[in-house]
Amino acid sequence: MDWSLWRPREETLTSIKELLQDALIPDSEIQKDVQNKLKNLEIVEDFTYYLLYIVGQTHFSEEIRSLSGILLKNNIAAVYNKLPQDSIIKIRQLCLMLLRDPCRDVRTSISNVIYTLAKHNLNTWPELIPFLVKSFETPDEYGDVALTTLFSVCEEMMNLEKSEEEICTITKEVFPKFVDFLADEKCDKKQNIIKLINQFLQDHYKVMKQSIDLAKYLRNVMQLADTDDLDMQKYICHAFVMYIEYREECLLPHLHDVIMYLMIKTQHEDLEVALGACEFWLAVTKLSNCKEILTPYIDKLIPILLKNMKYSTFELIALKDTLRVDEQSDDPSKETFPFHMHDKRITREDDCYENEDGDFLGNCDDVDDFYVGWTLRKCSAASLDAIAVKFGEDILPLIVPFLNELLYHQDFLIKESAILALGAISEGCMNGLKPHLPYLIEYLIHTMNDEHSMVRVITCWTLSRYVSWIINSQPSHSIYFIPVMTILLKHFMDDNKRVQRAAISAFCVFQEEAQMQLIPYIDLILEGFQLGFQKFNYRSLYLLYDAINVLALSVGNELSKPAYIEKLMPPIMQKLNEYNNYSDDQFIAVLECLANIIPSLDAGFLPYSEVVYLQCMEIIMDTFMADANFQENLNGFDPPDKEPMHVALDVLYSMAVGLKSYFYKYVTNSNLVCLLYTTMQDCSFLIRQSSIALYGELVLICYPYLSTNVGDYIKLIIKNLDECYEGVCKNAAWVIGKLTTVMGAEIRPYVPEILTAFINILRNPTVSRAMHQTVSVSLCTLCCVCPDITITESDIVLKNCCMSLRSLKDSDEKDLAFRGLCQVVVRHPDFCQNNFMYFCDAVASWNAVKPDLKDIIKNILISFKEQCGEMNWIQFYGQFPELLKLQLYNLYGV
């Protein structure tokens, strides 16, 4: 409908007016009736025009007009795409006129309409921003709503993630005016302006650097620093933090004043203001000249940070239910959380302080603190940790006197904060603390029995920070190793769940450091795990699985002794049988634990293998059926949760690795291989990643069984050589290498496609080093089996192969890859001319090369030397580092 031809019908106008009048009556029945009538009116083609007409008529009451404006905003949001363009233009014009309406409520409602009109279409309304800027610069009563509208438009522009070009167009026009406005004494929107500029600085710094005078903004902000308004103080602190994060040089002349201001604000009684200021110290530690900046203030800053590391009243209230003896209580359902072992991001109780970006700053936070969030305590601890790393033992004279007093304080909360501080400085001050550590470790072992659970929790974490010294400082395990190990195992059985979880997490760190030194104590550790299975539920149980995984990784197949398996496996299998729901997080956690430990158990897992295998196959089949039902009837079924199938495939992969030839019977007596043909094409990259890895293990175990239709699978594997999915691509490249070794020349029909994919990956500088290494090994193995391969762009490809192979440890895999590399280097003389040094560096990486391969490499080196001529060789060889020269001479006599 054309706006220019539209005229209101008196009867319809009257009914809408009466409806709006009824909407103002505070009666629930009347309101229900109004809502029903409004729904009917919404389908009326010109309802939008009526609402806009009513808003613009000053003879209607202000209440009806402003309510009409509110409805207009919602209506336009719903019908915008159906409105003719000329009508949209007319609506826009009228809205801008109504921003100067005498009624404040009408102006406010129209501001929201303008925001809605501009939300997705700002680029088609070029006159809006200039109009709003001109309006808010005008010193009258209408400027306020123009500024509010401008705020809304700018905030929404950021929420909609517009391009930097679009954002820059607005910021260059608007934000310089905002900066100037901060210096206007009459401006009552300074808080909003600083908040908005800070948001844009944080998300679009480069654009803002082009748009505003950052030095001028800083000066104006500093002029406002002497304010009692808490929100304003937070925004000012945030601005200072960003200036130091972005290393703005204009901050330097004011740095002393800013630091002194933030030292005061870090001690503010309002925790949010103090936290905002404390962020500055953490930001400074990321600068290379951090020590130079903070040295003049460090003696005052350290006591402030130590004081702030005490739990606040707010945190104590949030954690109050976790401080009592709670061993008999069930974890509330809100405490359960997904646990995904295979993504290697295990949530531990030792995660103590993490900044807002999730940066790992030293891990000590109990998971219960997740509900508290990022706090002044955590920020102060993280800042102290980072400062200690920068200053090293130079800050010990400042900290030690405080710790000597606070570690024995009568207030257990202050004592707890001192133990946290001791853990925080461990990385940076370890060398300086070594003379004191015998006494401090004894103190911590004693404090593990403190009556207050919060003290026991933080002591677990602090012990974990010193495990490297605890494990490696003394030749005898009896001095610190055994006492710390046993005290942590003892507190698996603590009456408080937070302490249980903190002890398990600390023990995981202990195991990771101790590695094979755990072997004499495996029996003792497994007894602790057994007691844990009897006592734990939910979160402590998740962490117990973590501890089992770490033990298996640390001691390897030492865990495969029958006595150990008899202690470990029955409780795990019992847990597996307790859950009927495949999507249950507990069930998935048990499967993930099995996936991690089976390779260490070797054939010792055989007594449990059939049950687990059948369980995994059932999960895969049930997921297939659920997916088929969903595809046939998208509205009648929910899409299946594929997480259980992913974990089941991981378990089958681990069984293939651990059981080796014993796994053959399961492959031949089931349809596993057929299922893999489907899962290798799944839309989930995680499913494909695990499926391809499993198929690769089957290639090693039972290739003759796979050989009849291996071509069909190779085609799928080649399709998965897509570097966009790194895990999938790396597994696919690895399988190609394994297939090459067992197929020999039979792989030749697939070589052109494989080569194309491999070369594309090796040419791509953005893929990871691990990806390049896997592809390089498989490519060189392919070249060994098919020596007549010609490689395009040999310079970059072979250079990357040499750089990748040099970091491999001596192995049969490396031997085969080097044989292929030698073949292809000989066939590509251009590479020898340009990048032969990389080949020399790669062949020098061997510790003990096989005699025949040594002869091949030596002949290539001598041949290249002869082709160069004596003078060119001396010049070329002179570029080599001395260590490389020595290694080449020792290995090959060159």
N, C-alpha and C positions, 0 to 999 in steps of 0.2 A: 504494500500500500504506500502511495506517494504522500509524504508529509505535507508537501505544498498544497495538495488538494484536500487534505483531511480537515474535517470540522467535527467538533463533538456533538453527539446527539444528546439532547437535553435529558431525555429519559434515562439513558445509560449513565450520564454524568451524575445525575441525582442519586441513582442507586449506588454508584461507587462512593460518592460522598457520604451517603448514609452508612454504608458499610464501614468506611474509615472511622466515622463517628462512633459506631458500635464497638470498633476495635479498641477504643480508648476506655471502654467500660470494664472495670476489674471484676468480671463475673465469669466463672469457668464455663458455664453453659453457653453464654453469649459468645465467648471466645471460640468454643468448638464450632458454633454456627458460622462465625466469621471465617474460620479456617476453611470450612467446607465450601463456602461461597467464593472465597479467594481461589481455591483450586479450580472451580468452574470458570472463573474470570480469566485465569491464566491461559486458557485455550482461545480466548477472544483475540482476534488478529490484531486489533488496535489498542489493546489494554495498555501497552507501553506508552502510547500517545496520551491516553487519558491521564495516566499518572504524572507524566511530565507537564501536562496542561494544568493539573491541579497544583503542582508544586509552584508553578509560575504565577498563579493568581493570588495577588495580595489581599483580595477581599475574603478569601477563605481564612479560617483560623490557623494560627501558627502551628498548632498541634496536628491538624489534619495535613497541612502542607509538609511538615517534617516527616510525618508517618508515610505520606505518599512518596517522599524521597527515599525512605528506607526500602519500601516495596519496589521502587523503581530500580534500585541497585540490584536486588535479587532477580528482578524480571529481566533486566538487560543481560545479566550473567547467563540466564537460561536461553534467551532468544537472539543474542547478538548476531550469530551467524545467519539468521533468517531475515535480518533487517536490510532494506535496500541501502546502498551506499549514500545516496543523497539524504536519506533520513538520518543516518548515523552522523553525517556532517552537521545537519540541523540540530540534532540532539546535543552534539558537542558544543556548538555555538551557544545554545540556550544555557547549558550547564556553566560555561564560563561566565555568562552574564549573571547567573544566579549565585555565583560565588561572592557577589557584591550585594546580595539581598540584605535588607535591614534585619531580618530575623537570624539570629545566631544558629538556632537549631536547624533551620533550612540550609544555611551555609554548610553546616557540618554534614548533613545528609547528602548534599550535592557533592561535597568533597569525596565521599565514598563512591558516589556514582562515577565521578571523573576517574578515580582510581581503578574502578572496574572497567571503564571504557578503554583506559590506557594499558591495562594489564598485559594483554597479548598483542597490542596494536600500536605501541608508542611510535614506531617508525612511520606510521601513516598519519600521525597527528603532530606535525612539526611545529605548529604554533603553540602547543600546550606549554612546553618548558619555558620559552621566553615570556609567555603571559604570566605564569606563576612566579617567575623570578622578578618581573617588573612589579607584580602585586605585592610580594612580601617586602620589597624594598621601599614601597610607599608607606610612609608613617601614618597609617590610619587603622581603623578597627578591622578592616578586611584583610590586612596583611597576615594576620595570625593563621587564618584558615588556609590561605595560599601556601604558607610555609608548611603547615601540617600535611596538605595535599602533596606537596613536593617530597616531604619525607616518605610518605606512603609509596609514591611512584618509584623513588630511588630504592627503597627497601625491597619492593617487589621485583624490580629489575635485577637485583642481586639474587633473590630467591629463584628466579626463572633461569638463572645461569645464562644470561645473554653473552654474546661474543664480546671480546675486549674492545673491538672497534665500536660496537653500539654503546658500550658503557663509557668509552672515552668521549664520545660525542656529547653525552650528558654531563659527565664529570667536569669537562673543560668549561662548560657553560655555567654550571651550577655551583660547584664546590669552591671556586675562588670567592664567590659571593658569601658562601657560608663562613669561610675563614675570616673575611672582613667583618661579618656580622658579629663574630665573637668579641670584637673590640668595641662594639656598640653597647654603651651602658644601659640603653633602654631595652635591649634584646632579652626576652625572658625564655628563650628556647635554646640557650647555650648548651644545656645538658644534652638535649636531643641532637644538636649539631655535632657535638664531640662524639657522642655515641655512634652517629651515622658515619662520620669521617673515619673513625676507628675501624668500623666494620669494613669499609671499603679499603682502607689501608691494609687490613689483615688479609682480605681476599683478592685484592687487585692492586697490589703495591706498585707495579710498574706503570699501570694506568694513572694512578694517583700521583706518582712522581712527575708525570708529564702534565698533570692537570692543575696542581696547586703548588704554591711556594711552601715547601715543608719547613723551612726555617721560620717563616712567618707564622705558620700554624703552631709550631713549637713555642714561639714567643707568646702568642695569644693564650695558649693553654697554660703556660707558666704563670701568666698574669691572673689566672683564675684559680691557681692552686690553693690559695688561702681561703678555703670555703669549708663550711660546716656540713654541707650537703653530702651525705654518704655516697649516693650514686655518682655524684660529680667526682668525688675523690677516687672512686673505682675507675671511672673512665679516664681520668687524668693519669692514674698509675698505668693503665693499659696502654695509653699513648706512649709513655716513657719506655715501657717494655718493648713496644714495636720499634721504636727508634733505635734501641740497642740491638734488637734482633736483626734489623735491616742495615745495621752499621752506618747509620746516617751521620755524616761528618758534621752536620750543623748542630749535633748534640754536644760536640766536644767543648765549645766555650761554656756550656751550661752544665757540664757533667758533674762538677763538684756540688752545685746547688741541687741537681736532680738526685744525686746519691744521698745527700743529707736529708732531703725531703722524704725519700723512700725509706731511709733508716727509721725515721720517725713513724711513717705509716705502717711499716712492718710490725710495729709494736702496738698498732691501733686496737682498741677494745672491740671494734667491729671486725669479726673474723673474715668477712669478705673483702673489706678494704685491706686488711693485713695480708691476705692471700694475694690480692692483686699486686701489692707492692713486692711481696716475696718472689713473685715470678721474675722480677728484674734480676735478682741474684743468679737464678738458674740460667737466665738468658745470657748474662755476662760470662758465665763459665764456658760458653760455646765459642768465645772469642779467643784468638791466639794470644792477645795481649791482656788476658783476664788478670793475670797476676799483677801486672803493672797497674791496671786500673784499680784493683781492690786493695792492694798493699797498704795505702794510707788509712784505710778504714777497717781493715780486717780485725783489729783488736776490739773494735766496738761491734762489728757484725757477728762474730762468732758467738758471743753470749746471747745475742738476740735470737739467733737461729736455734741455739740449744734450748732456750726458754720456750720457744714456739713448738718444740717437738713433744711437749707434754700433751696428752690427750685433752681435747676441749670438752666442755660440758655437753655440747651438741653430740660429739662422737660417743661419749660415754652413754648418753641416752639411747643413741642408735644401736649400740652394742650391748645394752644392759642384759638382754636375754641370753647372751652367749658367755657371760662371765661366771655364772654359777656352776655348780656340779650338775651336769646335764647328760650323763652317760646313759640314763635310762629313757630319756625322751627321744621321740622320733624327730628326724629333721622335718621341718615344715615343708610343704610341697613347693613353696616359693624358693626353697634353697636348692632344689634339684636343678641341674643345668646340663645341657648337652656336653658330651665328652667325646672328642674325636681324636683318637690316638694317632691315626694315620696321617693327620695333617701336621704333626709334630709341634702343635701349639698347646701344650698341656698346661692347664691352669693349676698352679701350685699355691700352697699356703705361704710361700716365701716371697710372694710378690708384694713388697712393702710400699714402694712408692713408684708411681708411674705418672708421668705428666699428662696434660690434657690431650696431647697428640698420641699417647700410648707409647712414647719412647721408653725403652727399658732403661731404668736409671739405677737399678740395684736390687730389685726384688726383695721386699720384705713384708708386703702387705698381706695380712690374712684375708682370705676371700670374703669373709663377712664384711670387711671394710668396703667392699664393692658398693654396698648400700649407703655408705657414708659419702663416697665420691672422692674427688680430688680436694684435699683439705690443706690448711696451713701447716699442719703437722707433717704431712707427706711432702709438701713443697719444700719445707725447711730441711727435712732429712735429705731430700734429693739435692738440694743446694749445697748442703754440707758435704755430701758425698762428692759432688762435682768439684767443689772448691778444694777438697783434700787431694783429688787427683791432680789439680793444677798446681797447688802449693807443695804437695808432698809433705815430708816430715817437718818442713819449716813451720807449720801451724801447730805442731804438737806442744810447744811451750805455752801456747795460748789455751789449748784444749785440755791438756792433762790436769792442770789444777782444778778445773771445773769437774772433770770426770772423777778425780780422787774424792771430791766432796759429794757429788751427786750419786755415784754408784752405791753409796752407803746412806743415802738420805732416808729419813723415817717415813716420808710420804712415798708410798710405793709407786705412785704415778710419776713422780720425779725420778725415782730410781729406774723405772721402766724407760723413760725418755733417755736417760744416760746410757742404758744398754743399747738402745736404738742408735744413739750417736756413736757408740763404740763400733757397732756394725757398719755404720755409714762411712767411717773414715778408714775402713780396712784396706780397700784397694789403694788409696792414695798414700797412706801412712804405714804400710806394712813393714817396710825396712826399718823405720824409726821405732816401731812398736816391738820388734823382735825381742829385744832384751826384757821387755815387760810381759811378753806373751805367756811364759810359763805360769806366772802369777795370775794373769787375766783369764787364762783357760781354766785354771783351778777355780777361780771365782765363778765363772760361767757354769761350770759343772755343778758347783754348790747351789747356784741360783736356780738351776733346773728344778729344784725341790721347793722353791718359794711357795708360800701359801696362796699367793695371788696368781690367778690363771694368766692375767695379762703379762705379768713378768715372765712366766714360763714360756708363753708364746714368743715374745720378742727374744728371749734367750736362745730359743731354738734357731731362730733366724740368724742371730749374731754368731752363734757357733758355726753355722753353715758358711758364713763369710770368711772364716779362718780355717776351713778344712784343709786347704793346701798346706798350710804350716803344720797343722795337727797331724796330718798323714805323713808328711815328708821330712819333718824336722828332726826326728829321733830314730836311731837304728832299731830301737826296741819298741814293739807295739804296746807294751804294757804301760808306758808312761802316759801317753795321751790317746793313741788310736783306740785301744780297747775301752778305756773309760768313757770316751765320747760316744763310741758306737753303742755301748751298752746302755748309756743313759738315754740316748735317743730311742732305742728299741723299747726301753722300759716305759717311756712316755707315749708309746703307741697305745698303752693301756690306761692313759691318764683319765681321770674322772670328767675332764672337760673336753668337749669336742674340738674346740679351737686349738687346744694344746695337742691333741691327737694329730690333727691335720698339720700343725706346724712341725711336729716331730717327724712325721712321715716325709714332709717336703724337705726338711733339713737332711734327713737320712738319704733321700734321693741324691742330693748334692754330694754328700759324703761318699756314696757309692760311685758316682761319676768320677770323682777324684781318685778314689782308692783303686778302682779297676781290679787287676789281678791280685792285689794284696788282700782282697776279700776272700780268696779261696779257702784259707784255713777256717773261716768263720761262716761258711755257707750254711752249715747245719744250724748254727745258732740263729742266723738271720731268718731262715725258713721257719723256725719255731716261732719267732716273732710274728711272721706273716700269718702263720696258722692261728695264733691268738687273735690277730686282727680280723681274720675272716669270721671268727666267732663273735666278735664284739662290735664291729663297724657296721654302719648302714649309710647309704647314700654317699655323701661327699667324702667322708673318710675312706669309704670303700673305693671310690674313684681313684683317690690318691694312692691307695694300697696297690691297685693295678699298675699305677705309674711306677711305684717302687719295685714291683716285680719285673716290669719291663726293663728298668735301669739295671737291675741285678743281672738279667739275662744278657744285656748288651755288654756289661762290664766283665763277666767271667766266661762268656761264650759257652762252648760245649762242656766246660767243667760242670755245668748244671745237669748234664745228662746221666749222671750216676744214678742207679736205681734207687738208692736210699733217699736221694734228694727229690727225685720224681714222685716217690710215694708220699712225700710230705707236701709237695707243691700242687700236684694235679688233682687229687680228690676234692679239695675245697673249691677249686676253680670249676670242675665239672659239676659239682653240686649247685653252684651259682648259675651255671648255664642251664641246668634243668629246672631251676625255680621260675623261669620267665617263659611265658607263652606268647607274649606279644613281641614280634620281631622288631618293632619300632621303639620298644622300650629302651630308654637310654642305658639302663643297667645291663640289658641283654647285649646291646651294641658294645658297651664297655668291656664285657667279658670276652666277646669275640675279638675285639681289638687287642686285648691282653694276650689271647692265644696267638694271634697273628704275629705278635712281637717275640713270644718266647719259644714257639715251636722250632725255629731253626737251631736254637741252642740245645734242644733236647735230642736232636738226631733221631735214631731208631727207637730211643726210649719212649717216644710218643706213640708208638705202634698200638699199645693196648687201648688207647683212647681215640685212635685215628678214625675207626669206622663210624663211631657215633658222631663225631664232629663232621666228618665228610658228608654223611647223610643229612645232617642238620643244614649244612651249607647248601647242598644241592636242593633241598626242600625250599630254602629261602629263595634261591634263584628261580626255581620253577613257579613258586607262588607269585613272585614279582612279575614274571612273564605273563601269567594268567591275569593278574590284576591290570597289567598294562594293556593286554589285548581287550579286556572288557571295557576299559576306559576309551580306547581308540574306537571301538564299535559304538559306544554310547557315551559321548562326551558329557551329556547333561545328566545321565543316569548314574555315573560313577565318578568318584574322585580319582585324580591321578595318583598312582602308587608312590609310596615313599621308597626311593631307590637306595637310601643310605644302608639298610641292612644287606642288600645285594652287593653293594660296593665292599662292605666289610667282609662278607662271606667270600668274595673273590680274593681278598687279601689273605684270608685264612688258608684258602686252597693253595695260593701261591707259596705261603710259608710251609705248608705241608709238603709241597713238591720240593722245596729247598732242603727241608729237614730230613724227610724220609728217603729222598733220592729214588733209587730203583724200587724200593718198597711201595712207592706211590703208583707204580706202573699198573698194578691190578685194579686200582680204582679208575684209572683212565680207560682201560680196555673193557671194564664191566659196567660202564655207564655212558650216558650221552653227553659227557662233559665237553668233548671237543666240538660237538654240534652246537651246544649252547654258546661256546666261545665265539663261534662264527656270528652269532646274533649280537652278543654283548660287545664285540669289537666294532660294531656299527651303531652302538647306542648313542643317543643325543647327549648323554652326560659324559663329559671328558674324563671324569674320575672313573667311571665304569670302564671306559675304553682303556685308560691307563693301566688299571689292575688286570684287565683281560689280556692285554698284550704282554704284560710281564709274566703272567701265568703261562701263556702259550710259549714264551721264550724258554721257560723252565722245562716245559714238556718237550721242546725240541732237544734239549740236552738229555732228557731221561728216556724218551721213547720215540725218536725220530722215525724209525722204520714204520711204526704204527701210524704216524701222521703223513707219511710220504705220499700216500695214494691221492690225496687231494690238497697237497701243500700249496699248489699254485693259487688256489682260490683264497687261501689265507694270506699269501704274500701280497696279493693285490690289495687286500684290506690294509695290511701293514703299511704298504707304500702310501696309501691314501692318508694314513695317519702321520706321515712325515711332514707335519705342519707346525712350524716353529711358534705359531700363535698359542699353541697348547704345549708348553715346554715339557711337562711330565709325560704326556702321551708321546710326543715326538721323540724324546730321549729314549723311552722304552722301545719305540718302534725301530729306531736306529740300532739299539742294542740287539734286538731280535734279528735284524738283518745280518749283523755280524755273526751271530750264532748259527743262523741258517747257512751262511756262506761256508762256515767251517765244516758242517755236516753234509752239505749238498755238493760242495766242490763246483766243478764246471757246470753242473746242472742248473745253477742259478743264472747262467748267462742270459736266457731270454728276458730276464727282468732287469738286467744291468742298466739299459738306457734310462728307464724311469727312475731307478734308484740313484743313478749318477746325477740326474737333473735335480732331484730333491736335495741330495747331499751338497752339491755345489751351491745351490741357493742358500742353504743354511750356513755353510762356511764363508760365504761372501757377506753374510749379514752381521755387521759389527754389534748389533744390539742384543743378540742372543747371548746366553750365559756361557762362561768358560766350560762349565760341566757339559753343556750341550755340544759345544765344539769338540770337546775331548771324546765324547761317545761317538759322534759322527766320524771324527778323524780315525778312531780305532777301526770302526766298521768299514770305512772307505779304504783304508790301507789293507785290511784283511781281504776285501774284495779284489784289490789290485794284486794281492799275492796269489789268489786263486785264478784270477783272469788277468794275466800279466800284460796282455795286449791292449788294455784299456787306455784310451786317450782322454786326458782331462783338459777341458777348456778353462781358460783363466788360471793356468797352472800356478802362476806366481803367488796370487793371494791364497789359493786353496792349499797348496803345498806348504806355504809359509805357516798357515794356521795349523796344518797337520803336524809340522815339526814342533811348533810351540806347545801343542797339546800333548804329543807323545813324550816330550821330555820330562813331564811331571808324573809319568806313570812309574810305579814301582816295578822292579824286575819280576816278570811273570811270563807264562806261556802266551798269554794274550798279547803282551808287549812284544814278545819275540815274533809272533806271526805278523803283527802290525808293522814292525820294522822291516821285515822281509818284503812286505808289499810296498812300503815307502821307498825302499832301495830300488825296487823294480821301476816304480813310476818316476823317481828322480833321474834314473839313467835314461828313460824314454823322453824326458822333457829337459833338453839342454838349456832352454831359456831360463828355467828356474835356477840352474847351476850358475849362470852368469850373474843373476841379480840378487839371489837370496841364499847363496850357498852357506853363508855363516849360520843361518838358522838350522840347516841340516847338521853342521858341525856341532852346534850346541845340543841338538837333540841326541846325536849318537854318543855324546860325552856323558849322557845321563845314566848310562849303564854302570852297575856295580860289578856284575859278572855276566858278560855276554858269552853266548855259546860260540865255540870255535869256528864253526862254519859261517855263522852270521858275522862274526868278527872279521873273517877273511873278506866277505862280501863288502862290508863297510870300508875296510882298509883299502880295497882295490878302488872303490869310488873316490876316496880321499886322495890316493896317489894319482889316479887318473886326472882328477881336477887339478892337482898340483902341477902335473906335467903339461896340461893344456894351458895353464896360466903362464908358464915360463918362470924362470928363477926370480927375476926382478919383481914381476907382478905378484908372485906368491909371497915374497918377503913383505911387500907392501900390504897385501891382503891379510896375511897372518899376523902382521904387526898390530892390527886393530883388535885382536882377540884379548880378552882379559887373561891375566896370568894363570888363573885357576883353570880356565878352559884349555889353554895351551898344555898345561901339566897333565890334565885328564886325557886329552887326545894322545899325548906322547905315551902315557902309561898304558892306555888301552890298545892303541893301534900303531905306536911307534912313529907317529907323524908329527 
